[in-house]
Amino acid sequence: MAPADLLRAWPLLMIGGVDGCLTTPPPAASYEVVVEVQGDPGQPLAGAWLRWGEQDLGGTGPNGTLALRIRGTPGRRVAISVDCPEGFESPAEPLTFGLRIRTSDPSSRPRLQARCPPTLRDVVVAVRAEGGAGLPVRHLGEEVARTNRFGVAHVHLRLPPGQELELELDTRMDPDLSPTMPSATFEVGEQDAVFLFDQKLTRKARPKPPPGPRPKGPERI
């Protein structure tokens, strides 16, 4: 390039340099956010651990919350992972939000919510076996309750959601009862549940004994 051409190009290079300085990212700032973790809806969960990348942020307290102060540039997307305590299922995806709102009022801080549903559900089955006093109630072959003299029992189990629960009334100790070994099946859902196993039992009619030989008396000659 000729010297004259260089002189004409110099002001353009300088403007380009000034424009580059004007497009530098804004400085980092502090942003506050509150993370709230629940087990079941309305049930705060303590001990859920929060992480931002490889950085540990701390755990939720008794009220299920943890207030965070995150430093970053405006508009940056942040992903916070939630590790639930033992007995609870951690979310598959992290909590994501953008650094946009800054406020000095704690009541107006952004709140992020996460769910950690229990891995086991409390299932209660009320057994009402009319006519079946003192019968074992079995689950997977094991006795889990026994009916009282009124034929009533209560079964409490902790089972994972989606599992089928089958209970059986063991009538083998009283073979005259009908039906024989009745059972009921229930589906464990995403919430704790109470079910009713209502079974009426009757006694089989015993056949009458065959008539015996007629008594012999004096015979007429």
Secondary structure, DSSP 8 states (H G I E B T S, - for coil): --HHHHHHHHHHHHHHHHHHHHTS----EEEEEEEEEESSTT-B-TT-EEEETTEEEEE--TTSEEEEEEEE-TT-EEEEEEE--TTB---SS-EEEES----S-GGGS-EEEEE--BSSEEEEEEEEEET-TT-EEEETTEEEEE--TTSEEEEEEEE-TT-EEEEEE--TT-TTEESSS-EEEEE--SS-EEEEEEEE-EE------------------
